[in-house]
Amino acid sequence: MAAAHVLVWALCVLRLALAAVYFQEEFLDGGLQTTQNGRFYAISARFKPFSNKGKTLVIQYTVKHEQKMDCGGGYIKVFPADVDQKSLNGKSQYYIMFGPDICGFDIKQVHVILHFKNQYHSNKKPIRCKVDGFTHLYTLILRPDLSYEVKIDGQAIESGSIEYDWHLTSLKKMEKSSAESEDREQGRDDKLQDWEKHFLDAGASKPSDWNSELDGDWQAPMLQKPPYQDGLKPEGIEKDVWLHQKMKNTNYLTEYDLSEFENIGAIGLELWQVRSGTIFDNFLITDDEEYAENFGKATWGETKGPEREMDDIQAKEELKRAREEDEEELLMAKFDGNENVFKRFHRRNEL
């Protein structure tokens, strides 16, 4: 039995060693909390820059709208390493924006916005966020095969293809069309240059009266190809011999890096809230999905139960206090009524 425990412990240590943890922050004092109503918030933390090219990217954190959010953001942003932290604002370029956004009855969504080719692209699928006052664990997973997954409290609520769920197929078609157009133009140029060349007349034969000693070595005469006309087939010439067709350009596929970011170097909050009170905590950026899952269990997983128990206790105390206040008001109203009756009775006796 002891050997089994040692094996489990060793596997956990190995998993930690294999995982690349780019950023991890747990606030022992309860997290980062917004404290002033009706204002913008901007705060960030820098870490060693890295590229997630060819690797999975996992972004995870917890958020609690203690104030019962009516309008405001609860999302985070991942920035390039050269972001200006001192002047962080809504115009600061970011790579990824992820998390809940709530405003009124209409907006209750999880944003997943990716920066690609100098533009921001939002997920076209509506992802509903949590709107209660409890702490929730938000996880975004971007994989090298262009698949993605969004989790809330460890449960997958949305997944699919980055290529198709971000309105990016139009960009791909544009790039493919441009690449194929370049191929066609290059092919046309090749044909024009090829038609301008001369070639030996393979059907010619040395004349019978040709004297090599007097006339020199015999060579077949040079023929010139007829002028090239697009769409016309030259007579007597095999198209496979003279027409050169270039392979299609496939660079648009390799350059289509929708989930890769070369210089990730900061994470932060840049948001607006009408009513403050939101708490952010347990930030994590890693390349290991299993590590992120275990980290979520070790942080949010350990506190979610006690948090709900405490909420039940507070709810019962508030209900008890409300009942006591109601009973006190009824008692006071009854006392006031009896006092008025006594005063009327006392006046009648005086008369």
SEKOL-798495 format. One line per field, with one value per residue (C-alpha): x, y, z. Coordinates in Angstrom, 3 decimals. Example, Ala and Ser with C-alpha at 12.3 -4.5 7.8 and 13.67 -1.06 7.14 Angstrom:
<mibas>
X <- c(12.300,13.670) .
Y <- c(-4.500,-1.060) .
Z <- c(7.800,7.140) .
</mibas>
This chain:
<mibas>
X <- c(0.000,2.850,4.494,1.315,1.279,4.929,4.156,1.244,3.414,6.203,3.784,2.479,6.029,6.844,3.713,4.693,8.205,6.885,4.353,5.522,3.955,4.447,2.505,0.843,-0.495,-2.597,-3.496,-3.523,-5.443,-8.465,-7.486,-7.597,-10.852,-12.384,-13.333,-14.713,-17.953,-18.174,-14.561,-12.022,-9.482,-6.076,-3.483,-1.036,1.795,4.797,6.544,9.270,8.168,7.411,5.903,3.194,3.963,3.243,2.003,-1.289,-2.081,-4.218,-5.430,-7.281,-8.450,-11.288,-13.726,-16.379,-18.962,-19.500,-21.593,-24.066,-22.825,-25.278,-22.946,-19.229,-16.434,-14.936,-12.502,-8.715,-6.318,-3.053,-0.604,2.592,5.798,6.271,2.991,3.338,2.114,2.205,-0.245,-2.394,-5.790,-8.513,-6.319,-3.399,-2.871,-3.590,-3.395,-6.339,-9.336,-11.197,-13.878,-17.374,-19.033,-22.396,-24.594,-28.342,-30.571,-29.056,-25.326,-24.335,-21.571,-18.078,-15.751,-13.099,-11.369,-8.193,-5.812,-4.905,-3.432,-3.807,-7.496,-9.565,-11.869,-14.665,-16.085,-19.376,-20.957,-22.853,-21.275,-23.305,-21.441,-22.391,-24.367,-24.558,-22.381,-20.228,-16.611,-16.288,-13.336,-12.906,-10.599,-9.659,-7.732,-6.215,-4.589,-2.114,-4.655,-6.878,-9.372,-10.446,-12.419,-14.053,-14.711,-16.568,-16.017,-14.148,-17.027,-16.746,-19.481,-18.215,-15.689,-14.982,-12.653,-10.979,-11.009,-14.795,-16.025,-14.246,-15.492,-11.985,-12.896,-13.327,-9.747,-8.522,-10.451,-8.992,-5.463,-6.041,-7.499,-4.557,-2.060,-3.752,-3.927,-0.182,0.319,-1.743,0.179,3.498,2.381,1.354,4.761,6.496,4.496,5.301,8.994,8.889,7.203,9.882,12.570,13.886,14.272,15.933,13.896,13.879,12.321,15.155,17.799,21.264,21.158,22.642,25.110,26.403,30.233,31.463,35.023,33.909,30.716,31.626,29.524,25.879,23.341,19.602,18.112,16.655,12.939,11.062,7.784,4.770,3.681,1.854,-1.872,-3.639,-6.278,-4.925,-3.185,-0.156,-0.289,2.167,3.479,2.599,1.337,3.002,6.386,6.337,3.856,5.166,2.664,3.783,2.568,-0.018,1.207,0.246,1.932,-1.417,-2.003,1.287,0.986,-2.522,-1.445,-4.705,-3.771,-0.060,1.401,5.108,5.808,3.409,4.722,1.986,-1.455,-3.812,-7.199,-8.413,-12.128,-15.011,-17.443,-20.531,-20.656,-17.416,-16.717,-15.444,-12.628,-10.032,-7.687,-5.813,-4.297,-2.554,-0.967,0.461,0.797,-0.516,-4.268,-3.939,-1.838,-4.446,-7.196,-5.291,-4.463,-8.157,-9.080,-6.407,-7.592,-11.204,-12.084,-11.026,-12.959,-16.201,-17.802,-17.015,-18.034,-21.511,-21.829,-20.937,-23.442,-26.168,-25.311,-25.392,-28.680,-30.244,-28.926,-30.313,-33.690,-33.734,-32.812,-35.536,-38.141,-37.047,-37.345,-40.840,-41.935,-40.541,-42.458,-45.695,-45.123,-44.503,-47.610,-49.650,-48.218,-48.996,-52.582,-53.077,-51.617,-54.089,-57.009,-55.818,-55.570,-59.105,-60.445,-58.632,-60.106,-63.658,-63.201,-62.036,-65.193) .
Y <- c(0.000,2.326,1.561,2.592,5.976,6.526,5.729,8.185,10.882,10.217,10.490,13.840,15.194,13.971,15.632,18.924,18.626,17.999,20.848,24.254,26.705,30.168,32.075,31.081,33.358,32.576,35.444,34.247,37.311,36.574,37.816,41.072,42.938,45.972,48.505,51.658,51.956,53.371,53.254,51.562,49.134,48.335,46.122,43.615,41.241,40.529,37.151,35.585,35.796,32.581,31.247,28.609,27.557,23.861,23.641,23.693,26.947,26.842,30.043,29.694,31.839,32.256,35.164,35.953,38.730,39.328,42.406,40.456,42.062,44.272,45.694,45.162,42.899,39.914,38.919,38.858,39.687,38.099,40.634,40.580,41.083,44.649,45.958,49.281,48.402,51.978,53.234,50.100,50.983,49.823,50.505,48.399,45.483,42.068,38.512,36.951,38.278,35.644,35.614,36.723,40.008,41.013,44.028,44.106,41.300,41.058,40.560,37.517,35.989,34.543,36.436,34.530,37.074,36.234,38.647,37.521,39.497,42.840,42.254,41.034,38.103,36.975,33.498,33.419,30.898,32.428,31.148,31.984,32.893,32.391,35.281,34.338,35.556,32.438,31.912,30.199,28.644,29.724,27.740,28.324,25.669,26.386,23.414,23.230,21.307,24.437,22.842,24.747,24.201,26.514,25.202,26.631,24.949,22.129,21.280,21.807,24.195,24.878,23.398,23.181,24.493,27.894,28.060,27.801,29.261,32.611,33.715,33.075,30.916,34.099,35.110,31.688,31.856,35.291,34.036,30.903,32.930,35.325,32.452,30.720,34.018,34.442,30.895,31.635,34.838,33.079,30.248,32.746,34.432,31.055,30.212,33.540,33.130,29.523,30.431,32.992,30.282,28.490,24.740,22.231,20.764,17.100,16.058,17.414,15.121,15.790,16.522,13.827,16.241,17.467,17.345,17.374,18.198,21.201,22.190,21.196,19.233,19.196,20.553,20.508,23.908,26.033,26.655,29.426,28.675,30.600,33.551,32.407,32.990,32.106,29.424,28.222,24.885,24.996,22.486,19.622,20.272,18.090,20.246,18.083,18.686,22.456,23.750,23.871,23.737,24.831,23.152,25.084,27.258,25.843,28.490,29.931,26.763,26.874,30.606,30.264,30.167,30.986,29.776,30.611,33.715,34.403,36.750,36.204,38.106,39.623,38.975,41.559,43.117,45.976,46.446,48.680,48.082,50.036,48.377,47.095,44.046,41.398,39.170,37.651,34.870,31.648,32.837,30.184,29.965,26.584,24.108,21.160,20.511,17.958,20.284,23.030,20.619,19.566,23.186,24.058,21.230,22.258,25.891,26.469,22.832,23.137,26.338,25.903,23.676,25.861,28.950,27.580,26.380,29.860,31.343,29.050,30.099,33.779,33.312,31.656,34.411,37.082,35.307,35.029,38.681,39.694,37.677,39.232,42.698,41.875,40.529,43.614,45.885,43.933,44.107,47.835,48.333,46.287,48.233,51.535,50.365,49.334,52.611,54.580,52.546,53.193,56.938,57.106,55.122,57.394,60.545,59.146,58.485,62.031,63.347) .
Z <- c(0.000,0.904,-2.426,-4.242,-2.458,-3.366,-7.023,-7.130,-5.519,-8.034,-10.979,-9.680,-9.349,-12.890,-14.271,-12.655,-14.096,-17.611,-17.567,-18.752,-16.312,-17.790,-15.144,-11.879,-9.162,-6.105,-3.789,-0.195,0.947,-1.246,-4.707,-6.668,-5.976,-7.669,-5.006,-6.671,-8.615,-12.119,-13.232,-15.492,-14.052,-15.534,-13.871,-15.324,-14.440,-16.632,-16.972,-19.117,-22.775,-24.602,-27.837,-27.865,-31.434,-31.805,-28.216,-26.395,-24.583,-21.428,-19.739,-16.447,-13.527,-11.035,-10.808,-8.205,-8.656,-4.972,-5.728,-7.924,-11.129,-13.042,-15.706,-16.099,-17.261,-15.508,-18.262,-18.484,-21.311,-22.432,-23.858,-25.938,-23.982,-25.273,-23.817,-21.995,-18.506,-17.215,-19.827,-20.134,-21.612,-23.968,-27.008,-25.782,-28.154,-26.702,-28.029,-26.199,-24.284,-22.295,-19.641,-18.632,-19.505,-17.996,-18.659,-18.067,-19.317,-22.808,-22.281,-20.245,-22.318,-22.213,-24.553,-26.494,-28.721,-30.663,-32.374,-35.891,-38.790,-36.969,-36.293,-33.351,-34.034,-31.691,-31.346,-33.247,-30.858,-27.902,-24.674,-21.570,-18.399,-14.754,-13.236,-9.548,-6.695,-6.354,-7.430,-10.812,-12.603,-16.244,-18.555,-22.203,-24.153,-27.597,-29.319,-32.249,-34.359,-34.222,-31.844,-28.745,-25.560,-23.032,-19.539,-16.560,-13.211,-14.943,-17.275,-21.045,-22.198,-25.725,-28.139,-31.837,-34.529,-34.332,-38.115,-38.382,-35.079,-35.440,-38.887,-40.206,-43.208,-45.251,-44.436,-45.475,-48.747,-49.447,-48.806,-50.872,-53.731,-53.592,-53.610,-56.528,-58.418,-57.974,-59.280,-62.375,-63.101,-62.598,-64.892,-67.546,-67.345,-67.620,-70.733,-72.388,-71.727,-72.922,-76.222,-76.975,-77.068,-80.197,-80.579,-82.944,-85.787,-84.746,-88.082,-90.210,-91.715,-93.107,-96.838,-99.092,-100.675,-97.305,-97.205,-93.627,-94.667,-96.641,-94.823,-91.255,-88.794,-89.713,-87.181,-87.414,-88.180,-85.358,-85.461,-83.654,-81.934,-83.110,-80.935,-77.798,-77.624,-74.392,-74.938,-78.326,-78.777,-81.105,-83.898,-83.905,-80.407,-77.451,-74.617,-71.973,-73.620,-73.877,-71.315,-67.763,-64.911,-61.494,-58.276,-56.356,-53.529,-50.137,-47.999,-46.992,-44.947,-43.060,-42.458,-41.114,-37.446,-35.721,-32.252,-32.140,-30.522,-30.757,-27.845,-24.934,-21.936,-19.745,-18.287,-16.883,-16.290,-18.445,-17.901,-16.823,-13.962,-12.935,-9.529,-8.013,-5.908,-8.363,-7.080,-9.470,-8.369,-9.222,-12.511,-14.602,-18.062,-19.038,-21.906,-19.892,-19.736,-16.955,-14.831,-15.253,-14.223,-11.108,-10.277,-10.543,-8.195,-5.704,-5.622,-6.651,-5.989,-2.352,-1.674,-3.646,-1.001,2.026,0.039,-0.628,2.966,4.178,1.748,3.131,6.676,5.727,3.867,6.923,9.186,6.857,6.744,10.523,10.886,8.427,10.351,13.634,12.103,10.782,14.168,15.859,13.494,14.121,17.850,17.722,15.591,18.065,21.006,19.310,18.736,22.347,23.543,21.418,22.783,26.347,25.694,24.265,27.221,29.677,28.060,28.277,32.006,32.537,30.918) .
</mibas>
